[in-house]
């Protein structure tokens, strides 16, 4: 087991992900200052529906972008490894922030193998939405991590993916999600087109029968 200072957030962070944070609470200013001074990492466990869940991601501070006169900070971080909390302490003794003993989770199937069907569904979604999304970043090994924030799944579903150790399993979960939402998105886009063509209100003369 390892000890990590913890910074719970209402979001799910994945390994390899870049995350910019504005630090303003005194307890987290203390945490980040220690990470900067001692070159140590901290953990972001998911806090969803007012509950601290068991899994999170270890992150490192890559850059202190700005330090304000009142102690606030803007920092750039990167996700490293997934962990499971074994013992949660709030606060840590003699500190303002929380922390805990964690075990790190080994991921399987991290080779770059993309399910062709999943890729076709992702591309179809972006065509329907008429948007271009860049997910082709070679340093992100698992494809699921690259697109998880970019296909409209809920925070709870993102958390479910975080707990999965297999890339194959994660990609299958994303396929299930896309198969459900694509018909909905397609119908919404058709409706928008109909509204654009026929959406004007017309003022008609009253007919005298």
N, C-alpha and C positions, 0 to 999 in steps of 0.2 A: 504494500500500500504506500501511497504518497500523500503528502499534505499539500493542499492548494488553497490560497485565498480565493474566496468566491464572490462573484458579482452577478447575482441573479437578474435576469432580464426577461421581459415578456416577448421573447423571440427565440428562434432556434439558430444557433451558429454551427456551421459545418467545417470540418477540416479543409484547409487550403483557402477558406473564404477570407476576403478582406472586409474589415468592418471598421468604420470610423465612429468614434464615440466622443460625446461632449461630457466631460466629467465635472460635476458641480457639487454633489453631496460631500460633506466633510469626510464621511467614512470611506468613500471611494477615492477622494483626493489622497487620503492617507495610503490606501491600497496601491494606487498607481504610482505615487511617489516612491514607495518602497520597491515596486517592480522596476522603476527606472534606475534607482540608486543601486539596487542589488542584482540587477539583470535577471530577475526571476519572472516566472509566468504566473497567470491566474486563470481561474475557471469561470465560464459563463454557463451556469445551469439554467434550464428552461423554467420559467415561472409562468404557468398557464392556468387561467381560470382561478386565480388567487391561490394556486398551489405550487409549491416547489416540488418539481418532479425529480426523478432520480438520476437522469442523465444530463450531460452537458459536454462542452468542448473546452479543452485547454487552449488558451490563446497567449500570444506574446505581443508585447508592445513593439511595433516596428519603428514608430516615429512619434515624437512629441511635436505636433504641428504648431501649437500656439499655447502659451501660458498667459493667463490674464492676471491683472493686478490683484484681484481678489482671491486668487488661488485656483480658479477654474482652469480646465485644460481641454484642448482638442487633441486627441490621439488617434493614430492609425494602428490597427491591430491585425493579426492574421491567425486564423484557426490552425491548431496543431493536431491534437488527438482527442478522441471521445473518451469520456470517463463516466463511471457510475459512483455516486456518493454512497459511502459506507457509514460515515459518522459525520453529522452536520453540527457545527458549533456556531451559535449566533448570540453574541459576538465571540470572536476568538479572544482568549485571555489577554488582557492588556492592550487590545486593539479595538478600533471602532467598527471594523468590518467583520463579516462572517467568513467562515472557512470550513474545511472538512478533510477527513481522510477519504481518499478516492482510490479506485482501481481503474487502470486504463484498459480499454476494450480493443482487442486486436481485430482489425478488419480483414475480411477474406476477399479474394477475387478483385484485387485492386488494379489488375492489368486493364489496359485500355481496350475493352471489348464492348462495343455499343450494339445493342439489339437493333437490327435494321428496322423492325416494325415500330419500335419506340421512336427512332429517329424520324420515320415518316410521319408519325402522329404529331411530333413536335413541330416539324416543318409545316404540316397542314394547319396547325393552330396559328402559327405566325402569319401564314398566307391569309387566313380568314380575318385576322385582326389587322392585317396590312401594316405590320410592324417588322422591324429588323432587330433581332436580338443576337448579340455576340456571345456565343458560348464556346467558341473554339479557342480554348486556352490550354496549351499542352501541359502546363505545370499542374493542372487539375487532373489528377489521374482518374478518379471515378466520374463517369459521365453523369451519374445521378446527382452528385454534388454540384455539378456545373449548372444544372437546369432546375434544381429543386425550387429555387425562389422565383423562377421565371415562367411557371406554367399554371399559376393561380391556385395552388393547393393551400389549405388552411394551416394555421400554426400547429394545430393538433396533429394533422397528417404529416407535417414536417417532422414533428417530434417522433412520430411512429417510425419514420425513415431513419432518424438518428439512432434508434435502438437496434436497427437491423445490421448485422455484421456482413451480410453477403451482398455484393454489388448486383448479382443476378436477381436476388430477391427485391432489392430496391427498384431496379428497372421494371420488374413485373408489377410492382405497386404503382409506379408512375403510369404504366400502360393502362391499368384499371382506371386510374383517375382520368386520363385523357379520353378513354373510350366513353366515359360518362359525360364529360363536359363538352366534347367536340360537337355533338348534335345540338346542344343548347346554344353554344357560341354561333354555330351556323345559322340557327333560327333567328337569333338576335341580330346578326348581321343582315339577314334577308329582311327582317322587320325594319331596320334602319334604312335600308335601300328603298323600301316601299314608302316610308315616311318622307324621305328626301324627294321622292317623285310625286307623291300625292298628299303631302302633309299640309298644304295651305288651306286655311279656312276660306270658304267662298261665301260671299254675301249675295243671296239670290232674291229676286223680286218675288213678292207674294203673288200667288196665282189666284185669279178671280174666276171661280167656276160658276 
